[in-house]
Amino acid sequence: MTKTPLTEADIQAMIASDPDAPEATDEQLAKAVPFTEAFPALAEEMRKNVGGRPKAENPKVAVSLRLDPDVVARFKAQGPGWQTRMNEALRQAAGLG
């Protein structure tokens, strides 16, 4: 089934038909300020509470490294965690592990 692309008229009609989300006027847009300026305390709280992992004591360093394809393929073939295993192999080779 092929869908027909929406035209500009289709989009404008959909905007006009939604009473809960009217299109902003030029005057409203001129008064707009960034969220962080309008709600600084909330923005700061959200920034602090971003999900994810806690900060590591010794964070990893992102590097760009060119490796032979077969080396990368061997580590990836062992499944998830291949970067951690590669890091451990490099630590051992450097006499750190």
Buried (B, 14 or more C-beta within 10 A) or exposed (E): EEEEEEEEEEEEEEEEEEEEEEEEEEEEEEEEEEEEEEEEEEBEEEEEEEEEEEEEEEEEEEEEEEEEEEEBEEBEEEEEEBEEBBEEEEEEEEEEE
